[in-house]
Amino acid sequence: MSGPFLSITADSNGFRRAGMAFGLTAVVVDPRELGEDVVKALMSEPRLTVRPASELTSTPAEPLNSSSADQINDLIERYQGDIDALNEELGEARANLVTAEDEISRLKSDLASSATAFAELEARLAGVQEQLSAAQTQSDSPGGEPEKSTPRPKK
C-alpha cells in the first residue's frame, strides 16, 4: 500500500463488518489500529471496496476552522428535523412491512388450506362420478334394468 490509511466504501449504506458501519461515503481507517486479521477480512468482503486512502486524493484535507465547524453545526441543526421526520417515516414503513409480511404469511396459509380442501373435493367428485358411471353401466346391461311395475286389475 502506498499510504498508512485505508479508504473503505460499501455497496449500500448501513453495511456492517468487523464492528464498523460502512456506506456509500468512504470511511478512512488506520489499518495498524485494526490488526492484520481485521484488515484481511475487510479486504476479502465482496460488498466492500478497500483502497489506500492516498489513491483518493493527492492533497491532504485542510483542517476545519471555527467558521467551517459552525457552518457544519448550522446545517446539522437545520436538517435535524427533516432527519428525525424521515427516521419516523422509516420506522412506520418498517412496521407496515412487518404487517404486510404477516398478512402474506396468513394468506399463504389460507391458500394452502384451500388447495387441500379443493383436492379433497375433487377426490370426492371423482368417486361420485365413478359410482354414477357404474350405476349407468349396470342399468344399461341386460338383466340390469329394474322391473317395471304394471298395474293390477281391480277385483
C-alpha positions as CSV (number, residue, x, y, z in Angstrom):
1,M,0.0,0.0,0.0
2,S,1.2,3.5,-0.8
3,G,-0.1,5.1,2.4
4,P,-0.8,4.2,6.0
5,F,-4.6,4.7,5.8
6,L,-7.4,2.7,4.0
7,S,-10.5,4.2,2.4
8,I,-13.4,1.8,2.6
9,T,-16.8,2.0,1.0
10,A,-19.8,-0.4,0.8
11,D,-22.2,-1.2,-2.0
12,S,-25.0,0.3,0.2
13,N,-25.4,2.4,3.3
14,G,-25.7,0.6,6.7
15,F,-23.4,-2.4,5.8
16,R,-21.6,-3.6,9.0
17,R,-18.5,-5.6,9.2
18,A,-15.9,-6.1,12.0
19,G,-17.9,-3.9,14.3
20,M,-17.9,-0.9,12.0
21,A,-20.5,0.7,9.8
22,F,-19.8,1.3,6.1
23,G,-21.8,3.0,3.4
24,L,-21.5,4.8,0.1
25,T,-19.4,7.5,1.7
26,A,-15.8,6.5,2.3
27,V,-14.6,5.6,5.8
28,V,-10.9,6.2,6.3
29,V,-9.2,3.9,8.8
30,D,-5.7,3.2,10.1
31,P,-5.0,-0.5,9.4
32,R,-2.5,-0.5,12.2
33,E,-5.3,0.1,14.7
34,L,-7.5,-2.7,13.3
35,G,-5.0,-5.5,13.1
36,E,-3.9,-7.8,10.3
37,D,-6.8,-10.2,10.6
38,V,-9.5,-7.5,10.5
39,V,-7.8,-5.8,7.5
40,K,-7.8,-9.1,5.7
41,A,-11.4,-9.7,6.5
42,L,-12.4,-6.3,5.3
43,M,-10.4,-6.7,2.1
44,S,-11.9,-10.1,1.3
45,E,-15.5,-8.8,1.9
46,P,-17.1,-8.6,-1.6
47,R,-19.5,-5.9,-0.6
48,L,-16.7,-3.6,0.4
49,T,-14.2,-1.7,-1.7
50,V,-10.9,-1.2,0.2
51,R,-8.3,1.2,-1.2
52,P,-5.3,3.0,0.1
53,A,-6.5,6.4,1.1
54,S,-3.8,8.1,-1.0
55,E,-5.5,6.9,-4.2
56,L,-8.4,9.1,-3.5
57,T,-6.7,12.4,-3.2
58,S,-3.2,13.8,-3.8
59,T,-3.6,16.7,-1.3
60,P,-4.3,16.3,2.4
61,A,-7.6,17.6,3.7
62,E,-7.5,21.1,5.2
63,P,-8.3,21.3,8.9
64,L,-11.6,22.8,9.8
65,N,-11.6,26.3,11.1
66,S,-14.2,27.5,13.5
67,S,-16.2,29.1,10.8
68,S,-16.4,25.8,8.9
69,A,-17.3,24.0,12.0
70,D,-20.1,26.5,12.8
71,Q,-21.4,26.1,9.2
72,I,-21.5,22.3,9.6
73,N,-23.3,22.6,13.0
74,D,-25.8,25.0,11.5
75,L,-26.5,22.5,8.7
76,I,-26.9,19.7,11.2
77,E,-29.4,21.8,13.2
78,R,-31.2,22.9,10.1
79,Y,-31.8,19.4,8.8
80,Q,-32.1,17.6,12.0
81,G,-35.9,18.0,11.9
82,D,-36.0,16.5,8.4
83,I,-33.8,13.7,9.5
84,D,-36.0,12.9,12.5
85,A,-39.1,13.0,10.3
86,L,-37.5,10.7,7.8
87,N,-36.5,8.3,10.6
88,E,-40.0,8.3,11.9
89,E,-41.4,7.6,8.4
90,L,-38.8,4.8,8.1
91,G,-40.0,3.3,11.3
92,E,-43.6,3.4,10.1
93,A,-42.6,1.9,6.8
94,R,-40.8,-0.9,8.6
95,A,-43.9,-1.5,10.8
96,N,-46.1,-1.6,7.7
97,L,-43.7,-4.0,6.1
98,V,-43.9,-6.4,9.1
99,T,-47.7,-6.1,8.9
100,A,-47.7,-6.9,5.2
101,E,-45.3,-9.8,5.7
102,D,-47.7,-11.2,8.4
103,E,-50.7,-10.8,6.0
104,I,-48.8,-12.5,3.2
105,S,-47.9,-15.4,5.6
106,R,-51.6,-15.7,6.6
107,L,-52.8,-15.6,3.0
108,K,-50.2,-18.3,2.0
109,S,-51.6,-20.5,4.9
110,D,-55.2,-19.8,3.8
111,L,-54.2,-20.7,0.2
112,A,-52.6,-23.9,1.3
113,S,-55.7,-24.9,3.3
114,S,-57.9,-24.0,0.4
115,A,-55.8,-26.1,-2.0
116,T,-56.0,-29.1,0.3
117,A,-59.8,-28.7,0.6
118,F,-60.1,-28.3,-3.2
119,A,-58.1,-31.5,-3.7
120,E,-60.4,-33.4,-1.2
121,L,-63.5,-32.1,-3.1
122,E,-62.0,-33.2,-6.4
123,A,-61.4,-36.7,-5.0
124,R,-64.9,-36.9,-3.7
125,L,-66.3,-35.7,-7.1
126,A,-64.2,-38.4,-8.8
127,G,-65.7,-41.0,-6.5
128,V,-69.3,-39.9,-7.1
129,Q,-68.7,-39.8,-10.9
130,E,-67.3,-43.4,-10.7
131,Q,-70.4,-44.5,-8.8
132,L,-72.7,-42.8,-11.3
133,S,-70.9,-44.3,-14.2
134,A,-71.2,-47.8,-12.6
135,A,-74.9,-47.3,-11.9
136,Q,-75.4,-46.2,-15.5
137,T,-73.5,-49.2,-16.8
138,Q,-75.5,-51.6,-14.7
139,S,-78.8,-50.1,-15.8
140,D,-77.8,-50.3,-19.5
141,S,-76.8,-54.0,-19.3
142,P,-79.4,-56.8,-19.9
143,G,-80.9,-58.0,-16.8
144,G,-79.7,-55.0,-15.1
145,E,-82.8,-53.0,-15.7
146,P,-85.2,-52.7,-12.8
147,E,-88.5,-54.4,-13.3
148,K,-91.3,-52.2,-14.4
149,S,-94.4,-52.4,-12.3
150,T,-97.6,-53.0,-14.1
151,P,-101.0,-52.0,-12.7
152,R,-103.0,-54.9,-11.4
153,P,-106.6,-55.2,-12.4
154,K,-109.1,-54.3,-9.8
155,K,-111.3,-57.1,-8.4
